């Protein structure tokens, strides 16, 4: 958007909406028709250059959108990698914030699997079993990842 003061939200109806904060008006709604009936969205993140948007939620699918065209770019799911994919809700999906690695995204959720995806081929290049992510619990610096897990010990882990 070239307009300033934009807030992007995700909701329990599976919609991604852009709001103009100054006027309070809804500017656009993006709803993916391929979502199932139970399609709550739990997380959003923008690429470092603002041209792509990632969303995930109650389905074990990560969707990347072209923010300029307002269309789905790719879905990251089981058909991309039958053995290295999410099997439950995804509570966090993040773009790598380092410009050198702008085609890498990370996701995690209730299935206790942290997955690193490469958008150039739409497949995971690494998965780690362990982090039980139930919120905004992934951060990165270059290729180092920090995860927050919902458990009594080792709540923060560096990978």
LUMBABA-718822 format. One record per residue (C-alpha): residue in three letters; x, y, z; chain; residue number from 1. Coordinates in steps of 0.1 Angstrom, whole numbers. Each point is the difference from the previous one (the first is absolute). Layout:
# LUMBABA-718822
+--------+-------+-------+-------+--------+-----+
| residu |     X |     Y |     Z | chaine | num |
+--------+-------+-------+-------+--------+-----+
|    ALA |     X |     Y |     Z |      A | NUM |
...
+--------+-------+-------+-------+--------+-----+
# end
This chain:
# LUMBABA-718822
+--------+-------+-------+-------+--------+-----+
| residu |     X |     Y |     Z | chaine | num |
+--------+-------+-------+-------+--------+-----+
|    UNK |     0 |     0 |     0 |      A |   1 |
|    UNK |    12 |    35 |    -7 |      A |   2 |
|    UNK |   -25 |    13 |    25 |      A |   3 |
|    UNK |    14 |     6 |    35 |      A |   4 |
|    UNK |   -13 |   -10 |    34 |      A |   5 |
|    UNK |   -12 |   -35 |   -11 |      A |   6 |
|    UNK |    -7 |   -28 |    25 |      A |   7 |
|    UNK |    -2 |   -36 |   -13 |      A |   8 |
|    UNK |   -21 |   -24 |    20 |      A |   9 |
|    UNK |    -9 |   -37 |    -1 |      A |  10 |
|    UNK |   -32 |   -14 |    15 |      A |  11 |
|    UNK |   -19 |   -31 |    10 |      A |  12 |
|    UNK |   -19 |     1 |   -33 |      A |  13 |
|    UNK |    32 |    -6 |   -20 |      A |  14 |
|    UNK |     2 |    36 |   -13 |      A |  15 |
|    UNK |    30 |    23 |    -3 |      A |  16 |
|    UNK |   -11 |    36 |     1 |      A |  17 |
|    UNK |    17 |    33 |    -5 |      A |  18 |
|    UNK |   -13 |    29 |    20 |      A |  19 |
|    UNK |     8 |    37 |    -3 |      A |  20 |
|    UNK |     7 |    11 |    35 |      A |  21 |
|    UNK |    -6 |    37 |    -4 |      A |  22 |
|    UNK |   -35 |    -4 |   -15 |      A |  23 |
|    UNK |    -9 |   -34 |    15 |      A |  24 |
|    UNK |   -11 |   -13 |   -34 |      A |  25 |
|    UNK |     4 |   -35 |   -13 |      A |  26 |
|    UNK |    22 |     3 |   -32 |      A |  27 |
|    UNK |     0 |   -37 |   -11 |      A |  28 |
|    UNK |    -7 |   -35 |    10 |      A |  29 |
|    UNK |    18 |   -31 |   -12 |      A |  30 |
|    UNK |   -17 |   -33 |     5 |      A |  31 |
|    UNK |    14 |   -33 |   -14 |      A |  32 |
|    UNK |   -28 |   -21 |   -14 |      A |  33 |
|    UNK |    20 |   -32 |     5 |      A |  34 |
|    UNK |    -2 |     4 |    38 |      A |  35 |
|    UNK |   -23 |   -25 |    17 |      A |  36 |
|    UNK |   -30 |     9 |    21 |      A |  37 |
|    UNK |    21 |     1 |    32 |      A |  38 |
|    UNK |    26 |    25 |   -12 |      A |  39 |
|    UNK |    12 |    22 |    27 |      A |  40 |
|    UNK |    31 |    20 |    -6 |      A |  41 |
|    UNK |    25 |     3 |    29 |      A |  42 |
|    UNK |    30 |    18 |   -15 |      A |  43 |
|    UNK |    12 |    24 |   -27 |      A |  44 |
|    UNK |    34 |    13 |    -9 |      A |  45 |
|    UNK |    14 |    22 |   -28 |      A |  46 |
|    UNK |    32 |    -6 |   -20 |      A |  47 |
|    UNK |    27 |    25 |     7 |      A |  48 |
|    UNK |    -8 |    19 |   -32 |      A |  49 |
|    UNK |   -38 |     0 |     7 |      A |  50 |
|    UNK |    -8 |   -17 |   -33 |      A |  51 |
|    UNK |   -11 |   -34 |    14 |      A |  52 |
|    UNK |   -23 |   -10 |    29 |      A |  53 |
|    UNK |    -1 |   -33 |    19 |      A |  54 |
|    UNK |   -30 |   -14 |    19 |      A |  55 |
|    UNK |    -7 |   -32 |    19 |      A |  56 |
|    UNK |   -26 |   -13 |    25 |      A |  57 |
|    UNK |   -23 |   -29 |     8 |      A |  58 |
|    UNK |     9 |   -19 |   -32 |      A |  59 |
|    UNK |    35 |   -15 |    -3 |      A |  60 |
|    UNK |     6 |    23 |   -30 |      A |  61 |
|    UNK |    22 |    31 |    -4 |      A |  62 |
|    UNK |   -11 |    24 |   -27 |      A |  63 |
|    UNK |    22 |    26 |   -17 |      A |  64 |
|    UNK |   -17 |    29 |   -18 |      A |  65 |
|    UNK |    13 |    25 |   -24 |      A |  66 |
|    UNK |    -9 |    33 |    18 |      A |  67 |
|    UNK |     2 |    21 |   -32 |      A |  68 |
|    UNK |   -23 |   -22 |   -20 |      A |  69 |
|    UNK |   -21 |   -10 |    31 |      A |  70 |
|    UNK |     1 |   -37 |   -12 |      A |  71 |
|    UNK |    13 |   -33 |    14 |      A |  72 |
|    UNK |    35 |    -7 |   -10 |      A |  73 |
|    UNK |     6 |   -35 |    14 |      A |  74 |
|    UNK |   -13 |   -24 |    26 |      A |  75 |
|    UNK |    24 |   -19 |    22 |      A |  76 |
|    UNK |   -16 |   -33 |    11 |      A |  77 |
|    UNK |     1 |   -38 |     0 |      A |  78 |
|    UNK |    -1 |    -4 |   -38 |      A |  79 |
|    UNK |    32 |    20 |    -2 |      A |  80 |
|    UNK |    18 |   -23 |    24 |      A |  81 |
|    UNK |   -20 |   -30 |    13 |      A |  82 |
|    UNK |    23 |    -8 |    29 |      A |  83 |
|    UNK |    12 |    34 |    11 |      A |  84 |
|    UNK |   -32 |    20 |     4 |      A |  85 |
|    UNK |   -23 |    12 |    27 |      A |  86 |
|    UNK |   -27 |   -23 |    13 |      A |  87 |
|    UNK |   -18 |    24 |    23 |      A |  88 |
|    UNK |    -7 |    37 |     6 |      A |  89 |
|    UNK |    28 |    24 |   -10 |      A |  90 |
|    UNK |     3 |    29 |    25 |      A |  91 |
|    UNK |    30 |    18 |   -14 |      A |  92 |
|    UNK |    14 |     5 |   -35 |      A |  93 |
|    UNK |    28 |    25 |    -7 |      A |  94 |
|    UNK |    21 |    12 |   -29 |      A |  95 |
|    UNK |    37 |     1 |     5 |      A |  96 |
|    UNK |     9 |    36 |     7 |      A |  97 |
|    UNK |    35 |    -1 |   -15 |      A |  98 |
|    UNK |    -1 |    13 |   -36 |      A |  99 |
|    UNK |    25 |   -28 |   -10 |      A | 100 |
|    UNK |   -26 |   -26 |    10 |      A | 101 |
|    UNK |   -32 |    17 |   -10 |      A | 102 |
|    UNK |   -14 |   -32 |   -17 |      A | 103 |
|    UNK |     1 |   -20 |    33 |      A | 104 |
|    UNK |   -30 |    -2 |    23 |      A | 105 |
|    UNK |    -5 |   -18 |    33 |      A | 106 |
|    UNK |   -31 |   -15 |    16 |      A | 107 |
|    UNK |    -9 |   -18 |    32 |      A | 108 |
|    UNK |   -30 |   -10 |    20 |      A | 109 |
|    UNK |   -18 |   -27 |    20 |      A | 110 |
|    UNK |    16 |   -29 |   -18 |      A | 111 |
|    UNK |    33 |     9 |    18 |      A | 112 |
|    UNK |    18 |     4 |   -34 |      A | 113 |
|    UNK |    20 |    30 |   -11 |      A | 114 |
|    UNK |     3 |     0 |   -38 |      A | 115 |
|    UNK |    23 |    21 |   -22 |      A | 116 |
|    UNK |   -14 |     5 |   -35 |      A | 117 |
|    UNK |    17 |    12 |   -32 |      A | 118 |
|    UNK |   -25 |    20 |   -21 |      A | 119 |
|    UNK |    21 |    -5 |   -32 |      A | 120 |
|    UNK |   -12 |   -36 |    -2 |      A | 121 |
|    UNK |   -28 |     0 |    26 |      A | 122 |
|    UNK |    15 |   -28 |    21 |      A | 123 |
|    UNK |    14 |    -3 |    35 |      A | 124 |
|    UNK |    38 |    -2 |     2 |      A | 125 |
|    UNK |     1 |    -8 |    37 |      A | 126 |
|    UNK |   -24 |   -10 |    28 |      A | 127 |
|    UNK |     6 |    -2 |    37 |      A | 128 |
|    UNK |   -22 |   -19 |    24 |      A | 129 |
|    UNK |    -3 |    16 |    35 |      A | 130 |
|    UNK |   -13 |    35 |     1 |      A | 131 |
|    UNK |   -37 |     1 |    12 |      A | 132 |
|    UNK |    -9 |    34 |   -15 |      A | 133 |
|    UNK |   -33 |    14 |    11 |      A | 134 |
|    UNK |     4 |    37 |    -9 |      A | 135 |
|    UNK |    24 |    24 |   -16 |      A | 136 |
|    UNK |    30 |   -22 |     9 |      A | 137 |
|    UNK |    25 |     1 |   -28 |      A | 138 |
|    UNK |    27 |    26 |    -6 |      A | 139 |
|    UNK |    31 |     0 |   -22 |      A | 140 |
|    UNK |    33 |    17 |    -5 |      A | 141 |
|    UNK |    16 |   -12 |   -32 |      A | 142 |
|    UNK |    -2 |   -38 |     2 |      A | 143 |
|    UNK |    -3 |    -1 |    38 |      A | 144 |
|    UNK |   -35 |    -7 |    13 |      A | 145 |
|    UNK |   -14 |     6 |    34 |      A | 146 |
|    UNK |   -32 |   -18 |    10 |      A | 147 |
|    UNK |   -24 |     4 |    30 |      A | 148 |
|    UNK |   -16 |   -33 |    11 |      A | 149 |
|    UNK |   -30 |    -5 |    23 |      A | 150 |
|    UNK |    15 |   -23 |    26 |      A | 151 |
|    UNK |    16 |     1 |    34 |      A | 152 |
|    UNK |    37 |    -3 |    -9 |      A | 153 |
|    UNK |    20 |    14 |   -29 |      A | 154 |
|    UNK |   -27 |    25 |   -10 |      A | 155 |
|    UNK |    25 |    18 |   -22 |      A | 156 |
|    UNK |    23 |   -19 |   -24 |      A | 157 |
|    UNK |    25 |    11 |   -26 |      A | 158 |
|    UNK |     4 |   -20 |   -31 |      A | 159 |
+--------+-------+-------+-------+--------+-----+
# end
